[in-house]
Amino acid sequence: MKRSLSNVLASRSTRWRPAIQALPAEILESIFLYSGNVALPRSAPIIGSKLSGRATLIRFIIWAFQDTWEQSFGDPEKFAAIDKNRVSGNWQLQSTILCLPWITTEFILQAQQTWVEKYARDQHYRHHLPRFDDDGDPFIYGHSHHFEGGVGHFNSQECFEADYQEVLSWKPFERVGSWGGCDVHPKVRIPTTLFTGPWDEKNLRLLFWLRRGGLVYGLEEHDRSWEIQLDCLRNAFIDAPEPNVFITNLIDLTTLCQGLPRDVAREQRRRIDQRLKWGADNVISKEILRQVYGTIGMFHDGFGPSSSPK
């Protein structure tokens, strides 16, 4: 009895499978971790199924970040003494992971908690928020969490939420001293959409985790792009239904306004001026818009006084 071509191919596909697809999940996971190949789970449905478990993804995050955490976890002053050019960790893999669609702050926090419980349970931990204001005076926190920390203090979720709520409560452009630790390699590239917005709660939390972890836009030359900066300015302030107070304390406004082409800068100031004259923004929103207007003007000769419009 003759068989159709489709039946022959179907029977062959059930009898034959590439060797890598037939490997046990434990071995596939080892290949995944050691290779750092984020395309491996997408190479075949059965491989993706074996590598999609939460525990596997947590271990993958730990694999990418553990060298950085081992070097700098604990007290921010410990990181301050480290040469930024000698920070450990695979920044390329960290950058790639941050672009994956499944990555969330909760995934990262669970990975860090798992790592701490195994390797750093007895280390002193102090929060990465500023200890002083911009004048050098002690910074007064608005929340009751013990930000000074201590030995065994670290709980990834609780500490993150305390820090997140604290910074959410800050005024626009809060005048604070330096802050942030080193939870990520300094050369990590921020995903463009995470930096430019618009932001939902998931992206704001991840952007905050990166800023709290020491990643500051503009420190690395490869970061700088006036097109990206313009998108951020528009989505955060100029075109936003309500200018984003939180973003004012995560991304340095001076850095955002540097390097804009003259005609682009002039147009943004014109639009801000029109919004201030005819818009229905509240007092805080107008304060932010005036600050953006003035900061753009600082870097472009010929605009006249850089002070913001009334």
C-alpha positions as CSV (number, residue, x, y, z in Angstrom):
1,M,0.0,0.0,0.0
2,K,1.4,3.3,-1.0
3,R,1.7,6.1,1.5
4,S,1.3,9.8,0.9
5,L,4.3,12.1,1.1
6,S,2.8,13.8,4.1
7,N,2.4,10.5,6.0
8,V,6.0,9.6,5.3
9,L,7.4,12.9,6.5
10,A,5.2,12.8,9.6
11,S,6.4,9.3,10.5
12,R,10.0,10.4,10.0
13,S,9.5,13.4,12.2
14,T,8.3,11.3,15.1
15,R,11.3,8.9,14.8
16,W,14.0,11.4,14.3
17,R,14.9,14.5,16.4
18,P,18.1,16.5,16.3
19,A,20.4,15.4,19.1
20,I,20.2,18.7,21.1
21,Q,16.4,18.5,21.3
22,A,16.6,15.1,22.8
23,L,18.9,16.2,25.6
24,P,17.5,16.2,29.2
25,A,16.4,19.6,30.5
26,E,19.3,19.7,33.0
27,I,21.9,19.4,30.3
28,L,20.1,21.9,28.0
29,E,20.0,24.3,30.9
30,S,23.8,24.0,31.4
31,I,24.4,24.7,27.7
32,F,22.0,27.7,27.9
33,L,23.8,29.1,30.9
34,Y,27.4,28.6,29.8
35,S,26.7,29.8,26.3
36,G,24.7,32.8,27.3
37,N,22.8,32.3,24.0
38,V,19.4,33.9,24.5
39,A,18.3,32.6,21.0
40,L,18.6,29.0,22.1
41,P,15.1,28.7,23.6
42,R,13.7,30.0,20.4
43,S,15.5,27.5,18.2
44,A,12.8,24.8,18.6
45,P,9.5,24.6,20.5
46,I,10.7,21.6,22.6
47,I,13.9,23.4,23.6
48,G,11.9,26.5,24.5
49,S,9.6,24.4,26.6
50,K,12.5,22.9,28.5
51,L,14.1,26.2,29.1
52,S,11.1,28.3,30.0
53,G,10.7,27.3,33.6
54,R,10.9,30.1,36.2
55,A,13.7,28.4,38.0
56,T,15.8,28.2,34.8
57,L,15.2,31.9,34.0
58,I,16.2,32.9,37.6
59,R,19.4,30.9,37.3
60,F,20.1,32.6,34.0
61,I,19.8,36.1,35.6
62,I,22.1,35.0,38.4
63,W,24.6,33.7,35.9
64,A,24.7,37.1,34.2
65,F,24.8,39.3,37.3
66,Q,26.6,37.2,40.0
67,D,30.1,38.5,39.3
68,T,28.9,42.1,39.6
69,W,27.0,41.4,42.8
70,E,29.8,39.4,44.4
71,Q,32.2,42.4,43.9
72,S,29.9,45.2,45.1
73,F,26.9,43.9,47.1
74,G,26.4,45.4,50.5
75,D,27.5,48.9,51.3
76,P,27.6,51.6,48.6
77,E,30.9,52.8,50.0
78,K,32.4,49.4,49.1
79,F,31.6,50.1,45.5
80,A,32.8,53.7,45.6
81,A,36.3,52.4,46.2
82,I,36.2,50.2,43.0
83,D,37.7,51.4,39.8
84,K,34.7,51.6,37.4
85,N,36.9,50.2,34.6
86,R,37.5,47.1,36.7
87,V,34.0,46.1,37.6
88,S,33.4,42.4,37.2
89,G,30.5,40.9,35.2
90,N,29.5,40.4,31.6
91,W,27.9,43.7,30.6
92,Q,27.0,42.4,27.1
93,L,24.9,39.5,28.6
94,Q,23.4,41.8,31.2
95,S,22.4,44.3,28.4
96,T,20.8,41.4,26.4
97,I,18.8,40.1,29.3
98,L,17.4,43.5,30.0
99,C,15.9,43.6,26.5
100,L,14.1,40.2,26.8
101,P,10.3,40.4,26.8
102,W,9.9,38.3,29.9
103,I,12.3,40.3,32.1
104,T,10.7,42.2,35.0
105,T,11.9,43.8,38.2
106,E,10.2,40.9,40.2
107,F,12.3,38.3,38.2
108,I,15.5,40.2,39.0
109,L,14.6,40.7,42.7
110,Q,13.9,37.0,43.1
111,A,17.2,36.2,41.4
112,Q,19.1,38.6,43.7
113,Q,17.4,37.2,46.8
114,T,18.3,33.7,45.8
115,W,21.9,34.7,45.2
116,V,22.1,36.6,48.6
117,E,20.7,33.6,50.5
118,K,23.4,31.4,49.1
119,Y,26.4,33.7,49.1
120,A,25.9,36.9,51.1
121,R,23.4,36.1,53.9
122,D,25.7,37.5,56.6
123,Q,26.9,40.6,54.8
124,H,26.1,44.1,55.9
125,Y,23.6,45.8,53.5
126,R,22.9,49.5,53.4
127,H,20.4,51.0,51.0
128,H,21.6,52.8,47.9
129,L,19.6,56.0,48.5
130,P,21.4,59.3,49.2
131,R,22.6,59.9,52.7
132,F,23.0,63.7,52.1
133,D,21.3,66.4,50.3
134,D,22.9,68.6,47.7
135,D,24.3,70.9,50.4
136,G,25.9,68.1,52.3
137,D,23.4,68.0,55.1
138,P,21.8,64.7,56.2
139,F,19.0,63.7,53.9
140,I,15.6,63.3,55.7
141,Y,13.7,60.3,54.4
142,G,9.9,60.4,54.2
143,H,9.4,56.7,55.1
144,S,10.1,54.8,58.2
145,H,12.1,51.9,56.7
146,H,15.5,51.4,58.2
147,F,17.5,52.6,55.2
148,E,20.8,52.3,57.1
149,G,20.4,48.6,57.0
150,G,22.6,46.2,58.8
151,V,23.8,42.6,58.8
152,G,21.1,40.3,57.5
153,H,18.9,43.3,56.7
154,F,18.6,42.6,53.0
155,N,15.2,41.5,51.6
156,S,15.1,42.2,47.9
157,Q,11.4,42.8,47.6
158,E,10.9,44.8,50.9
159,C,14.0,46.9,50.4
160,F,13.2,47.6,46.8
161,E,9.6,48.7,47.6
162,A,10.8,50.9,50.4
163,D,13.3,52.6,48.1
164,Y,10.8,52.9,45.3
165,Q,8.1,54.5,47.5
166,E,10.7,56.9,49.0
167,V,11.8,58.2,45.6
168,L,8.2,58.4,44.4
169,S,7.6,60.8,47.2
170,W,10.4,63.2,46.2
171,K,9.7,66.7,44.9
172,P,10.6,67.4,41.2
173,F,14.3,67.5,40.7
174,E,15.0,66.7,44.4
175,R,18.3,68.2,45.5
176,V,20.2,65.1,46.7
177,G,23.7,63.9,46.8
178,S,25.0,61.0,44.9
179,W,23.1,57.7,45.2
180,G,23.0,54.3,43.7
181,G,25.1,51.1,44.1
182,C,26.4,48.7,41.6
183,D,23.8,46.0,40.9
184,V,24.6,46.3,37.2
185,H,27.8,46.7,35.3
186,P,28.5,50.4,34.5
187,K,28.7,49.6,30.8
188,V,25.3,48.0,30.5
189,R,23.2,49.6,27.8
190,I,19.7,50.7,28.8
191,P,17.0,49.3,26.5
192,T,16.0,52.3,24.3
193,T,12.3,52.0,25.0
194,L,12.9,51.8,28.7
195,F,14.8,55.1,28.5
196,T,12.5,57.0,26.1
197,G,9.1,55.9,27.3
198,P,6.2,56.2,27.4
199,W,6.3,54.2,30.6
200,D,3.9,51.9,32.3
201,E,4.4,50.7,35.9
202,K,6.5,47.7,34.8
203,N,9.0,49.9,32.9
204,L,9.1,52.5,35.6
205,R,10.0,49.9,38.2
206,L,12.7,48.4,36.0
207,L,14.1,51.8,35.1
208,F,14.2,52.6,38.9
209,W,16.0,49.3,39.6
210,L,18.7,50.3,37.1
211,R,19.1,53.8,38.5
212,R,19.2,52.5,42.0
213,G,21.7,49.9,40.9
214,G,24.0,52.7,39.7
215,L,23.2,53.0,36.0
216,V,23.3,56.7,35.0
217,Y,22.5,57.7,31.4
218,G,25.3,59.5,29.6
219,L,28.3,58.3,31.6
220,E,29.3,56.1,28.6
221,E,29.8,57.6,25.2
222,H,27.8,54.9,23.5
223,D,24.7,56.0,25.4
224,R,24.5,59.5,24.0
225,S,22.1,60.2,21.2
226,W,20.1,63.4,20.8
227,E,17.3,61.6,19.1
228,I,16.9,59.3,22.1
229,Q,17.2,62.2,24.5
230,L,14.5,64.1,22.6
231,D,12.1,61.2,22.7
232,C,12.6,61.1,26.5
233,L,12.1,64.8,26.9
234,R,8.9,64.7,24.9
235,N,7.4,61.6,26.5
236,A,8.4,62.6,30.1
237,F,7.6,66.3,30.0
238,I,6.8,68.2,26.8
239,D,4.1,66.0,25.3
240,A,3.1,64.1,28.5
241,P,-0.5,64.7,29.7
242,E,1.2,65.4,33.0
243,P,5.0,65.9,33.3
244,N,6.5,62.9,35.1
245,V,7.9,63.9,38.5
246,F,9.4,60.4,39.0
247,I,11.5,60.7,35.8
248,T,12.9,64.1,37.0
249,N,14.7,62.1,39.8
250,L,15.8,59.1,37.7
251,I,17.3,60.8,34.6
252,D,19.5,63.9,34.8
253,L,17.8,66.8,33.0
254,T,21.1,68.6,32.2
255,T,22.3,65.5,30.3
256,L,19.0,65.1,28.5
257,C,19.2,68.7,27.2
258,Q,22.8,68.6,26.0
259,G,23.6,68.0,22.3
260,L,20.2,68.9,20.9
261,P,20.4,70.5,17.4
262,R,19.7,74.2,17.6
263,D,16.5,74.1,15.5
264,V,15.2,71.1,17.5
265,A,16.0,72.9,20.8
266,R,14.2,76.1,19.6
267,E,11.1,74.1,18.6
268,Q,10.9,72.4,22.0
269,R,11.1,75.7,23.8
270,R,8.4,77.2,21.6
271,R,6.1,74.3,22.3
272,I,6.8,74.5,26.1
273,D,6.1,78.2,25.9
274,Q,2.8,77.6,24.2
275,R,1.8,75.0,26.7
276,L,2.6,77.2,29.6
277,K,0.5,80.1,28.1
278,W,-2.5,78.1,27.1
279,G,-2.4,74.7,28.9
280,A,-4.2,73.7,32.0
281,D,-1.3,72.2,33.9
282,N,-1.1,72.4,37.7
283,V,1.5,74.3,39.6
284,I,3.9,71.3,39.9
285,S,3.7,70.5,36.2
286,K,4.4,74.1,35.3
287,E,7.4,74.1,37.6
288,I,8.8,71.1,35.7
289,L,8.1,72.6,32.3
290,R,9.8,75.8,33.2
291,Q,12.8,73.9,34.4
292,V,13.0,72.0,31.1
293,Y,12.6,75.2,29.1
294,G,15.5,76.9,31.0
295,T,17.8,73.9,30.9
296,I,17.4,73.5,27.1
297,G,18.3,77.1,26.8
298,M,21.5,76.8,28.8
299,F,23.2,75.0,26.0
300,H,22.3,77.2,23.0
301,D,23.8,80.6,22.6
302,G,21.5,83.3,21.1
303,F,18.3,82.2,22.9
304,G,18.6,85.1,25.2
305,P,18.2,84.6,29.0
306,S,17.8,81.0,29.8
307,S,15.2,81.7,32.5
308,S,11.8,80.0,31.8
309,P,8.7,81.9,30.6
310,K,6.1,83.0,33.0
